[in-house]
Amino acid sequence: MKGLIFSVKRYSIHDGPGIRVTFFMKGCPLNCIWCHNPEGISPLAETVSRINKVGEKEFSTPEVVGKLYSAEDILAILEKEIVFINQSKGGVTFSGGEPMLQHEFLLEALKGCKENGYHTAVDTSGYSSTDSFKSIIPFTDLFLFDIKHLDNARHIELTGVSNVGILDNYRLLLGSGKDLMIRIPVIPGYNDDADNMSGVRQLLLTSETGSLKKLNLIPFHKTGSAKYKKFNIPCRSGDIQPPSEQKMVELKKFFQDAGLKVKVGG
C-alpha cells in the first residue's frame, strides 16, 4: 500500500516535541478560505509549472506535486534522521492536507513507525469518521487538533463542512488518554471575535483536560497566497490581514488567565 505525499519536511520543530520529520499528505475534505497549503487540497497528483529565474530570463519547468510513498519508504527517511530524532526526543508527524483522508495508509505507516520505536503525531482537522480515529489511536502518541470555529453554520461557511463530527472526535481523543494539542488559526474578521474565542475557552475548560497539553494560537499569514496562482485555484483570502502582535498577546493572555498553557505560533 502507498500513500500520496506532497512534501517531506525534515528538521521540523513545530509539529510536536523535539526534531521531527513531517509528511504532508495529499487531499483535504475542507476548503478553508485561509488555507496556506492549497497544493494539499486535491487528493490527486498535479503537474504545475515551476518558474525559475536566471538573471533577467525566466524558465518554466513542469513539476509533479504528489509522490507515492510506502510505509517502508517513510521508515527509510526516518532512519536517515534518527540521530537528530533520538537526541531531541523527536519523532514523526503526519500532516496535510488531511491525513485521515488516506486513513488506511496512515494506519499502516503509524503501525510501522511505532514498531520501530518512533514517537508519532497526527495533525488533523478532526474531520473523519469516528471509527477511523479509533483505529489509529493505539498507534498515535500525540494529536494536533484544529478548532476553527464553534458555531456550526459559520464553520460550514468558512470551511465547507460541519463541525459536529469534528467536536465529537475532539471529545473522543480527549478521552483516549493520548496527548492532545489544540491549534486555533486566528483569522481576523472570521473567527477572532470575542464570542467565538470565549466559546472555545469554555469548551477547553469544561473538557476533561488531563490529556490536553497545550493550546497553539496560529496567526494568519500570507506566505501561501502565491501558491494559488501556481495551482490555478481562486484565492479567497486576499483581503485578510495578519493579526497584530498586540492582538495575539491579548488572546494569549485571555487563554492563559483560564489556566491553559498557550503558545503563539506553530
N, C-alpha and C positions, 0 to 999 in steps of 0.2 A: 504494500500500500504506500502511496506517495501523497504528499500534500503540496499545495501551491503556495509558495512564499515569495513576497516581492522585495524583501530587504532583510539582510542579516546585519545586526549592529553588534560589533564586538566592543569590549571595554565599556559597556553601558553601566551607568551608576545611578540611574533614575527609575529603574523598573524593578525595584526590590533591593534587598540588602546586598552589600558588597559589590564586587565587579561581576558583571553578568554578560551573557550573550543573549540578545533579544532577537527572536524570529518573528517577523511581521507577516502574518498570514493573509492571503488574498480573500476578498469578499466581505461585505458587510450588509446586513439587512436594514440598517439605519441609513438615513440620509440627512444628517445634521447640517444645518445651514452654515456652521462654522468649521466644518471638517477640514483638518490640516493635512490629511493623508488621502486625497482623492484617488491616488493610484491604488488604494486598497479597497475601493468600493466594489468594483466589478469582480465577480468570482472567477473570471476568465483571464488568461494571459493576454496582454495587449502589446501591440507594436506601436511605438511612438517615435517621433523624431527628436534626437538629441542635437542641439545646436552647439558646435564647437567653434571658437574664435582663434584665429592665428593672425595676429596683427589686426588689420582692418577687414580681413576676409572672414566670412562665416561659412562653415561646412555643416551640412545636415547628414547625420548618420542614423540608421534605424536602431532602435533599442527595444528589446523584448522585456516587458515588465511582468514578472511572474515566472518562477522556475520551480520545477518539481523536485522535491527532496523526500528521501525515505527517512525512517527513524534512524537507520544506520548512518546516513549522511549527517544527520544532526549530531549524533554521538561522535562522529569523526571530527566535526568542527569543534565541539566542546573539548575533546581530548587535546587539541592544539592550544587551548586556552586554560588548561587545567591548573597550571601553576598560579596564574592570577586569580582564578576562581577559588582555589583552596586557601591561598594566603589571605584573601579578603573575606572569606566565608560567604562567597557569592553563589552564583548558580545560573539557571537558565529561565528565561521568561518567554512566554508565547503571547504575542500581541497581534494587532491588525490595523485596519480591518477588524473583523470579529472572529477570533479563533474558534469559537463554538460553532461557527458555520461549517467548519470542517471537523466536526466532532469526532468522527471515527478515527481519523488520522491523528488528531490531537491526543486522543486517549492512548493510542499506540505509542506515540512519541513520549508522552508523560510516563508511561509504564517503563519504557526503555531508560529514560533519564533517572527514574527512581531506582531501578535495578542497578544502575551504575553509580549510585550514591550522590546524585546532584540534588541540590535544593531547587524546587520547581515553583514557578509562579505563572498565573494566567491573568492577563489584563483583559477585562471583559466589560461590555456594556450591560451585561446581565440579560440580554435578550436571547433566550433559547429555552428549550423545554426543560422542565424540572428534572425529568429522567436523565437528560444528557448531563446536567450538572451533577446529579447524584452519582453518575458513573465515573466522573473524573475526580471527585472529592478525595478518594483514598490515595490518589497519586499526585495531589497538589498540596504544597505546603503553604502557599500564600495566594490569595485572590486580590487583585487590584480591581476595584469595582466602581464603575461610574454611576453617579447620581446626577442627572442633567436637569430635571425639573420634577417637582412633586405633583403639580396639577396635571391630570391625565390629558385633558383637552389641549392644554398648552404643550405638553410633551409630544402629542401627535402632530401638532402644528410645527414644532421645531425639529422633530426627528423623523416624522413619518410613521412612527409606531407607538403603541400604547405602552404605558409604564406599569400596568397592573402585574403582568408576569415578571417584570424586572424587580419590582418590590417584593414579590413572592420569593424570587430567587435570592434576593438580599437576605431575607429572613431565614431561608434555608441554609445559606452559607454561614450566617451568624451563629446558627445553632449547631453547625457541624463541628465546631471546635478548632477549625483551621483558622490561621491568621487572616485577617481581613483589613485591607487598607482602602478607605473610601477616597475617590477622586471626584472633585466637583470642578468642571470647567466654568470659569467665571466669564460670562458673555454680557458685556454692558448692554442694557436695554432689553435683554431677553430673559435672563434668569438671576440677575444680581439684585433684584428688588428685595425690600425688607420682608415682605410676606413669604416669598419663596425661601429665602435664607433662614428665616425664623422657623419655617416648617421643617426644613432639613435638620436644623439644630435640634428641634423637638423630636424628630424621628430618631436621631442618633442617641439622644439622651434616654428615650423610652425603650430603646432596643436593649437586649441583653448584650452588654458591651465587653464581656470577657475576651472575646476574640478580636474586638476592634482595636487595632494597634495605632492607627494614625489617620488623620484627615489631611489630604493634599488639596490645596486650592490652586487650580491651574489657570493662570491668566490667559485670556485670548491673545493670540499673536498673529501677525500677518505673514509669517515666513512661508506658509504653504500656499499663498494666493497665486504665485507664479505657476504652480503646477497645473492649475485648472486649464489654462490655455493649451498646455502641452498635451493634456488628455482630452481636449475638446469637451470639457464639462463646464456648464454655466456656473460661474462663481456667484454665490448669493450673499457673501459676507463682506462685500465691498464697502458698505457704509459703516461697518462695525469698527470701532476704535479700541485698542487695548485699554484695559482699566488702568487708572492712575496708580502710582505707587502708594499714595495715601489711601485709596480705596482698598487695596489689598491689605494694608496694615490694619485698617479698621475691621475688615472681615476676619482677619486672623485673630484679632483681639476678641471679636464677637463670639467666636467658637471657643477660644481659649478660656474665656470667662466662664464657660459652662463646664470646664474641666477636661476638655478634649485636647489631645496632643495634635498640634497643627503645624503644617509646613506649607510655605508658599512655593509653588513650582513643582516639577516632576518628582 
